[in-house]
Amino acid sequence: MSHHPVKEVTPLRETECFTVFHRIKDKFDFPYHYHEEYELNMILNASGAQRVVGDRIEEIGDCELVLTGPNLPHGWFNHNCRSKNIVEVTVQWNKDLFSDQFLNKNQLNFIKRMLQISSFGIKFSKSTIQSIAPEILNLHKTVGFDSVIKLMLILRDLSVSKDTELLVEGDMLLDKSLNFRSRRLDVAFDYMNKNFSKLISLNDIAELVNMSEVSFSRFIKKRTGKTFIDNLNEIRLGHATRMLIETSNTVAEICYLCGFNNISNFNRAFKRKKNCTPSAYRLNFSGSRVFI
């Protein structure tokens, strides 16, 4: 598996609302990739396969349902999967299918929010999959106007489902929980995202949002559940994981490029977050020792 995502030009035509691929296969053979469309991917009978979304690598169970937003790298790979009867249904639609004016209506709030946070990749629970799988499996059998209504009903059900999990962390942290957003947090996180490689102090951010250090510390902890430095490290680690995947920089180079002041702190923070060292993470992703 290449660690560099390939840009996919999907077969979705401008005259189509969406496209559905319904496949039964014995292996995963599509590369790690990204595209401009939203994608809802359901996989059945593939226990042991590996999912890669952004910087998140996981072995999946016997059923899987993930929504990825535009340009979010993703892919599924054989890994430990031994099944010869893998069922995969992929639904893709362009981001202009549902206009902002349409999604801003009160009745569509939940769908709007789900599409917004799909930029992190959304994994749906097993109970949700069990309830909605028949609709997704039969979507390719429906044509015309009815197929669009059916897709919207599927999205409606998914948007109100429980126990979803966001797959990508780090530099997009601000949008992960839309309920804690505020103008001051927007400003603070935007600054940290743009300057993660530099020295950033609590005083810098507090002054930026016109608050005292003590007030801002309490504010960010209350709104995010994490301290200022924990949030900053989340952002830096998010960039670090992407560099481990997408560049040939050494671990030490990535450490300093992401704003950590020494390799020990970087390794410790990375292991606490990912349960492995940066070198092990890269090895697990690429399957080679090219960059060690």
N, C-alpha and C positions, 0 to 999 in steps of 0.2 A: 504493500500500500504506500503510495506516495504521500508525503506529508504536506505537499503543496496542493491546495484545492484547485480544481479545474473549473473554468467557467463553462457552464452548460447553456446552450441555446435550446430552449425547450421547443417542442413541436406545436405549442399553443399558438393558434393564429389570431390575428386581431379581430376576426369576425366571430370568434368563439368566446363563450363566457368562461368555460373551464374545460379541462381535459382529464380523463380518467384512464389509468393503466391498471388492468387486472391481470396478474400473472401467477402461475404456479410453476415453481422452478426448484432446482436442486442445489443452487449455490448463489452467492452474491458476487456479481462481477462488475458493478458500476463503480467508478473511482470516486474518491472524496471530491466533492464538487459544491458549487453554489450557482444560483441563478436569480433572476429578478422577480420571480413569481413566489407567491405563497405556496407552501406544499403541506398537505396532510398525508402522512404515510402510515398505513396500518400493516403490520407484519404478524402472521400467525405461524405456528409450528416451526419456530426458528430458535429454540432455546440454545444458548451458548454462543449465538452470533454476537458481534461487537458493534455497538453504535458509537459514532463519533459526531458530536454536534459542537461546533466552535472548539473550545478547549476541553470539552468534557468527553471522557472515554469510559464506556461502561459495557459490561456483558449483559445481554438482555435475557428475559425469560421467554416463556412460550407464546406470549402475546405482547404487542407493542403498538402504541399509537402516539405519534409525535407530530406537532405542528411547528413548522419552521417559517420564519419571516423572510422577506426578500434579502438576498445576498448573505445569508447566514450559512457558512460552510457546513456540510453534513455528509454522512455516508454510513452504510451498513456493510459489514464484512464478515466472512465465514468464521474466523477465529476458531471457537470450539463447537460450532454448529455441525451436527451430523445428519440433520434432517434432509431427506430427498423429496419432501413434499411441502416446501415453503410457499405460503400464500402471501402475496404482497399486493396491496391496492394503494396506488398513488394518485392523489387528486391535486392538480395544480391550477391556480387561477392568478390572473394579473392583478397587481395592486390597484388598478383603476376600475376593477369590476364594481366595487362598492365605493362610491364617491364620498368625500368628507361630508357633503351636505346630507347625503342619505344616512350615513352612520351617526350623524349628530342628532338624529331624532331620538326621543326618549325611549321608544320601544327597542332601539338597537344598541343601547348603552353597553350591554354585556358583550355583544359581538365586537363592538368598537374596542373595548378594553382588551379583549382577548387578542385581536389582531395587533394592537399596539405592543403588547408584551411578547408576541410571538418572535420578536427580534432576538429573544433570549432562548428560543426553543422551548416548547411546552410539552411535557410528557404527561399523558392522561393515565388515570388509575386503571387497575385491572377491572374493577366493577363498572367503570364507565365504558371500557372496551366491550365487556360482555353485553351491556345493554344496547350499544350503538353499532356493534359489528354487523348485524344483519342489514342495517340500512346502508352502511358503507359497502358491504359485499355486493349489494344489489344496485348500487348507484349506476353502474355501467349499463344496466338493462333499461334504464329510464332515458327517454330522449325529449328534445324540445323544451318547451316552457316548464313542463313538469320536472325535468331534471334540475333546473335552476331552483325551483321551489324546494325540491328534496335536499339539495346542497345547503340551502339556507336553513332548513329545519335541522340538519346535522350540525351546522355551525351554532345554531341557537342552543341545541342540547349540550354541545361541548362547552359553550361559553358560561353555562350555569352549573357545570359539573363540579364535584368536590375533589379534594386531594390531588390537585394538579401540582406538578413540580417544574420549576424553571431550570434549564440545563446549563445556561451560560452565566458566568459570574464576571466580576472584575470591572472593566472600564465602563460598562453600561449599568452599573449598580443603581444609579439614581432612579431609573425607570422600573426597577424590579418590583417595587411595591408602590403603585401609583397613589395609594392612600396617604403616604407620608410626604408627598411632593409639596414644595413651597417655593416661592421666588428665591428666598435666601439659600435654600438647598440647591436649587438650580444653579445659582451663581457659584456656590462653593464647589459643587461637583464638577461643573464645567471647567473651573479653574484647575482643579486637581487632575482632571482628565487631560487637559492641554499641557500641563506642566509637571506630569508625574516623574519625569526624568530629573527634575531639579530638586534642590532642597526646598521643602515646603514646611513652614512652621505653623503651629496653632495660631500664633499672633498674625501671620500673613492672612490667613483665612478670616479670622475674627475681624480684622480691620476692613477686609474686602466687603463684608456683609454688615459693617457698622454695628458690631457687637463687641462686648468685652470677651476676653478669653474664657472666663468662667461661665458667662452666659451662653456662649457658643458651644462650649463643651457639654453643658446640660441640654442645650437645644438639639444638637446632633444625636446625642445618646437617646433622648426621648423619642425623636422621630425615626431613628433607624435601628435602635437597640444595640448600637455599637459605638465605641469611642471614636474620636477623630482619627487617631493613628490606626485603628483597626480598619476604618473605612478607606483611608489612604493606602494601606497595605493591600486591601482587597483590589483596589484599582491597579496598583503596581503589579500584583501577582497575575491579574488578568492579562496585562500587557506581556508579562514574562512568559506565560504559557503560550501565547500566540507566537512570540519570538522563538520559543523552543520548537514549535511546530513548523513555522514558516521561514526561518532563517538558518544559516549555518554558523551564526555567532556562538562562541563558546559560552559555557554557563557563567563564567566569571564576567565576560563582556556583557551578557544579558543582565546580570546582577546590577552592574553600575549604570547601564543604559536605562534601567527601570527605577533608578533613584535610591537603591539600597546602598548604604555606605560601607558595608563589608560582606564578604561571601558567607561568613558564618550566620549572620542575621538572616540573610536571604535564604540559605538552605533550611534554617530552622523554621522560618515563616512558611516556606513552600511546603515542607514536610507536614507541618501542622494543618495546612489547608488541604493538601492533596494526598496525604498519607504515603508519600514517597518522595525521594530526592528529585531535583530537577533533571539529573542525568537519567535516572530510572524512568521518569515520565517521558522524556524524549525517546528513550529506547523502546518503551512500550508502545509509543505512537508510531514510530517509524519502522520498528522491527529490525533495526540495524544499529551498528555502533559508529556510524559515520562521523557523528559530531562529538564523541566522547574524548 
